[in-house]
Amino acid sequence: MLALQPHIAVAQHYDELYGADGLPRPQYAPLAATLGRLERDEILARVQAINTALLQRGVTFTVYADAAGTERVFPFDIIPRILTAPEWARIERGIQQRVRAINAFLYDVYHAERILREKRVPRELVYSSRNYNREMIDVDVPRDVYIHVSGIDLIRAEDGEFLVLEDNCRTPSGISYVLENRDVLKRGFPDLFRNYAVCPVDDYPSRLLDVLRYVAPHQSTEPNVVVLTPGIYNSAYFEHSLLARRMGVELVEGRDLIVVDNAVFLKTTSGLERVDVIYRRIDDDFLDPLYFIADSALGVTGLMNAYRAGNVAIANAIGTGVGDDKAIYRFVPEMIRFYLDEEPLLRNVPTFDCTDPIERRHVLANLDKLVVKNTNASGGYGMLMGPYAASEERERFKDLIGSNPRDFIAQPVIELSSSPTIVEANMVARRVDLRPFALYGRSVDVPPAALTRVALTEGSLVVNSSQGGGSKDTWVLQC
């Protein structure tokens, strides 16, 4: 059987399951006992049934860089990651604070620019961001909310403290895996939930719909909300369709919408239907060929005019990408102090700015000890894991940083916490991160619906699905 045996914690990283005494932490003890009673063959048979169910449901993702075949079933591990109520309460407060500050920053940089004039954030860093959208200058967005949906990536450091690794403020994905993970785990392993009071996750779509309706620009008891998708070939199309279905709204492509007299309408068999809110899952550049990429077939001609006229709400707002630029990430604690007059509740990972000559020299001299990230890349692409990279790769990054330092930051290697994971019929320790999702409407809501990503490759610290990662169900325990 796949029994959990007494364990000696590894000093270099935090073990989610085991304490320093080598025994399961209190919140994991009932789970460990239940797993210990299950036969190995029974566990593996149920795992196979879950994988089959996920395949049939279309819970897949796309690896664009793999020419051998892009469509993959998202690997799911049946051993949940457990967070206690006090742990979650601290995470919730920290994320609420962070999202409020980033939203205030976005309003400011497109309006008065106070934080730039007072030199708390370098003006040139904002203006040089590829995600700073000049078309948004002096545009008032509904309710002054820019980041209606965000995903804040956290890691647990060696001492057990949660640190913010990255902010995702444009079109963060992953909530569909949270919803599906919980459903298949309940069906496949209902006995794991015995002795646990776990916060539900299935009300996330209704909470999201409340936020979208709240920001509708027109006084209407039933604002018309749509989900705008690039189409079936997008890596997150399953999520787009799932959210639209669970919210009970239309899933549309750009060709389904038309702008008439600076208002957005949905084409239907019975005529044009006014659209009040667009939850877009398309990047800024493709939204309107009149303002951005001229040959984009994904967006809606004239959408920006309707948006600037205040006749439609777009979530997330256009131009939010400057708020999660990796080069600006290190200034979020300063944003919290500047806009909220508070001290950050969640710390950043120490970050070196390659545009600064002194810090750049340090980075170039220590590439074998650092993680280097491209400020314009995501999904684990454009990254150098210095300690594990070949010397040729480090030399290549040295040239890239030297030629365009604005495109890179560097951070020390943080030993992500580990969690027990079933890999090839064996129970092994693998590294994990955490992506809670925040919804910003009347206030910042952080539902207890978080994505735990797991690095399935032994020794890997990269948890992205595009780099071979998987996911776990995340349990937030009720008080």
N, C-alpha and C positions, 0 to 999 in steps of 0.2 A: 504494500500500500504506500501511497505518497504521504507518509507521516512526517510531521514537522518535528525534528529532533532538537534537543538542547543545543544551543549555539553560543559561540563566543563572538561578541560584536567586534567588527573590524574598526580599529581606531581611526582610520583615515576618513570614514564617512559615517553618516547617521543611518542606523538600521531602523526602518519603519516598524518591523515586527518585533525584534528582540531588544531588550534593554541591556544595560551594561553587565547585568548578572547572567546573561545568556538565556534568560527565560522570556516567554512572550510578554509584551506589555499588556497591562490590564485590559485595554480595549480589544486586544486581539486574542485573549485567552479562550473565550467561547468558540471563536472561529477555528483556532488551532485544534481544539478538541473535536469539533465536528469533522474537519478534514481528516483528522487522525482515525476516525471511525469508518471512513469511506474506503472501499477497496480500489486499488490502482486501476483495474480494468473498468470498473464502474465510472470512475472519474474520466478516464480517457474516452469512453463511449459517450458520455454526456458532452464532453468538449467537442467531439466530432459532430454531435447533433446540433450544438450551438453554431459551429462553423457553417454547417449546411444551411441552417436557418438564416444566417447572415448573408450567405451567398444568394439564397432565394429572394431575400428582401432587397438585394441590390446594395448592401452596405459596403461600398467599394470606394477606392480613391484612385487617383491617376498619378503615375510617375512619368512626367513629360520627358525626362532625360533618358529614359530607358527605351531603346529602339526595339528591344526584344518583345515588348508587349507592355502596354501601359496600365491596363485595368487590373487592380488587385483587390482581393478581399482584405479589409482592414483587420489585422490580427487582434484577437481579443483574449485576454487572460482572465481566467475565472476567479482568481484570488483577489478579492477587493482590497482597495486601499482605504483605511479607516482614519477619519479625523474626529477628534472629540469635540464636544460643544464649545469648550473654552478655546481650543485651537481655532475653530471656525470663526468664533466671535472676533478674535483678534485679526484674522485674515479679512473678514467682512469690513471691519472698521478701517483697516489700512487701505483696502481697495476703494471704499467709498471716498476716503480722503484724497486718494491719488486721482481718481476719475474727476472729482470736482475741480481739482487744481488744473489738470490737463484741459478740461473743458473751458475753464477761465482763461487759460493761456491761448487757446484757439480763438476765443472771442477777441482777446486783446491784440493778437498779432494781425488780425484782419480789421482792427478798428484803431484804437488809440495808440497801441504799441508802447504802453507804459513800461513793460518789462525790458523792452529793447532800449528805450530812451534812458532808462536808469542803469543800463549796462549789466543787468543781472543775467541776461542771456545774450550772447554775441549776435548782433544784427546780421553779420555776414553768414553766420551758420544757418539762420532761418531763411534768408533770401537765397542761399545756395542749395537749399534742400530741393530735391526733385519733386517733392510732394507739396511744396508751398505753391498755392494756386492763386495767382494774382487776380483772376476773375472773381475771387471771393472778397476782395478788399471792399469794405463798407457795405457788404451784403448782410442784412439782418435775417438770421434763420429763425424759424418758429420756436418760440419759448426760449430762445438763446441756447438751445441744446444742440451741440455738435456731435457728440459721441453717444448716440442712443444705445449702442451695443458695443461692448469692448471685452476683450479677453486678455487678462493680465497674467503673464507666465511667471510662476513662482518656482523656486527650488528651495530645498531644505539643506542648509549648510551643515558642516560637521558637528556644530554645537546644538543642532536642532532648530535654529532660528530660520524662519522663512525669509528669503530675499527675493526681490523683484528682479527677474532676469530680462524681461522684455515687456513692452506695452504693445497691444494690438488694437488700433483705434479706427481702422478703415472698414474692412469686411471680415472680421474674425470668424473662423469656422471651427467646427468640432462639436457643437452642441448636439448634433444629430447622433453622434457616437455616444454621448452621455445618455440620451434617451433610449437608444437601442441597447446599450450595454445593460442598463437596469432591467429592461424588459426580458432580454434573453437569459440573464442570470436568474431572475425570479422563476422563469419557466424551467430552466435547466437544472438549477441548484436551489430549490426553495428552502432546503434544509439549512443552508448557510445563514439564512436570515433569522433562524431560531435564536431567541435570547437577545435580539437586537431591536432597538427602536431607531430606524433609519429615516432621515428626512426624505420626503418624496421629491422626485425631479419632474414628474409628468405635468406639473402646472407651469413649466417654463413657457410653452407657447402662449398660454393665456396671459401671462405676465408681460411677455413681449408685445402681444397685441394691445394690451392696455397702454403701453408706452407709445406705440405707433399712433394709436387713436388720440392720445393726449396732445401730440404735436401737430395734429391736423390744423391747417391754417384757416379753415372755415368753421363757423358755428354750425355743427351738425350732430345730431344724436347718434348717427351711425356713419362715421367717415368711411369712405371707400378706400381700403388698403389693398395694395398688390405687392407681390414679391417679384422683383425684376431679376431674371437669370440670364446668363450668356447663352444657355442652352444645354443640351444633353451631353455635350463633349467636355463640359467644364468639370474639373476634379471634384467639386463640391455639389454637383447637381442633385445628388441624392438628398443632401441636406436642404437645398432650396425647395425641393418638392415636398419633403417631409414637413417642413415648417409651414409652408403654404397650406397643406392639407390639414395640419393640426390646428392652425389658426382659423381655418375656414375661409380663406381668401384666395383670390385668383393668382396662379403662377403664370407670369407673362414674360415674353421676350420683347425686345425693342420694337419689332415689327407689329406687335399687337397694340401699341400705343401711338397716339397722334396728338400733336399740339395744335389747338385752334384758338386764336385770340388770346395767346399766352395762358391757356388753361390746358391741362392734360386730360385726355379721354382714352378710354379703353374701347376698342372696336369689338362690338358684339353683333350677333345675328339680328338683334332687335334695334340696332342703332348705336350711337356713341353714348358711353357711360362715364360720367365725371370721375376722375381719380383724385383723391385728396392726399394720399400718403404713398410713397414708393419706398419699400424696403429693398434697397438695391444691393445686389451681390456682383456688381460690375465695377471695375476700377474707374477712377475719375476720367482717365484719358479716353475711354470708350463711350462715355455717357451721351455726348452730343457732338456730332460731326461739325456743327457750325462753330464750336468753340475749341474743340480739342482735336483728336485725330480725325482728319477730314474724311477718310475712307472707312471709318468704323461702321460696320453693319450691325453692331450690337446695341447701340444706343437709340436715342429718340431725337430727331431733328427739332430744335427749338426748346428742348427741355430746360436749358439754362435760362432762357428768357422767362419761362413760366416760373422757375424757381426764384429768380431775382425779383420778379413781380409779386412774390409772396402768395402765389396761387396753388402751390403744391409743396409738400414737405418731403425731403429726401433724407432717408436714414441709411447710413450715417451721412452727415453733411459733406458736401464737396469740400475738399481741402483739408480734411482731418489728418491726412497722412503726415503732415509736418509735426503733429503731436506725438507720433510714434517713430519718428526718424531715430535710428540708433545713435546718431551723433548728438541728438538733443536729449536722449534718454537720461544722460547724467545730470541734466539740469532740473529734472522733475522735483527732487527735494527742495531746490531753490524756489520752484513754482509754488510748492506747498507753503513755504514760509512767506513768499511775496503776496500771494492772493488770499490765503486762509489765515495767515498769522499763527501757524501751528508748526510743531515739529513733526517730521515724517514718522508714521507708525511702522512702516515697512522700509527697510533699508535697500538701497541699490547694491548691485555687485560693483566693486571698484572698477572704474573704466578709464582707459587712457585715450586721450584725444590726439589722433595722428596729425591734425592740423597745427598742433602746438609743437614747435621745433624741439623743445626739451623732451616732451613726452614721446615724440616720434623717435628720437634717438634712443630712448629707453626701450621702446617697442622693437625697433630694428635690432638692438643688441640682445634682446631676450626672446626672440621668436620661438625658441625651443621650450619656453616655459609658459607661453601665453596662448590664449584663444583669440584669433583675429576674425572679425566679422565685417562683411561688406554691408555698409549702411543701407544699401538699396536692394538687398537680397532677403529672401525668407525661405522657410522650409528646410533649413539646414544647408542650403546651397551657398556658395561663395564664402565658405568658412575654412579657416586653417586651425586644426587642433595641433598646436605646436609640438607638444611632447610626443605625439604619435605620428607626426608627419615625416616624410622622407626629406633629406637635406635639399633635394632638388625642388620640392614643393615649397619649402621655406624660402629658398632663393627666389622662386617665382613671385611669392608674395612680397618679398623685400622690394622687388622691382615695381610691383603694382602699387605698393604704398608710396614709394618714392615718386612715382609719376602722377598719382592722384590721391594725396593724403585725405582729402575730404570724404572719400568713399570708404574709409576704414576706421574702426575703433578696435581696441584690444582690451582683454580682461584676463585676470588670472584664472587658472583652472580651478573651478569649484567642484569638489567631489560631491556630486548629487547623492541624495539618500538612496538606499536600495530597498527593494521590496521582493518578497518571494514570488516567483513566477514559474509557470510550467512551460518548459522549453524541451521539445522532443522527448516527451514523456518523463522528464526529470524536473524536480522542483529545485530551482536555483535562484540566487540573488541577482536582480537586475536593477539598473538605475531608473529613477522616475522623476518626473516633474509634475506640476499641477497648473491647470488653466481654469481658474474661476471666471465666470462671465458676469459682467455688470450691466444692468439696464438702467438708463437714465431717462426718467420722465418727470414726474412731480418731485422726485428725489432719486438718489442713487440706490437701486435695489440690487442686492447680490444674492440671487437664489442659491440654495445649497445644491447646485447642479454643476459640478466641476469635472473637467476632463483630466484624468491621470494618464499621461503618456509614459510608455516604458520602452527602454532601449533593449531590444531582444538579443542583440549581438553581445557576446561576452566582452566585458571590459569597456564597452562603448558608453560615452556620455551624451550621445546624440539620440534624442528620443523621437524625432520627426518621422512621420509615416513614410515620407519620401526617402528616408535614409534607413529604412528597415525597422522602424519602431512599431509598436502596437499600443493598445490601451487597456485600461482596467476600469471596472465600476468603482466610483468614489463614494464612500459612505460618510455622510455627515451625521453624527449621532445627535439625537435630541437630548435636551437636558433632563 
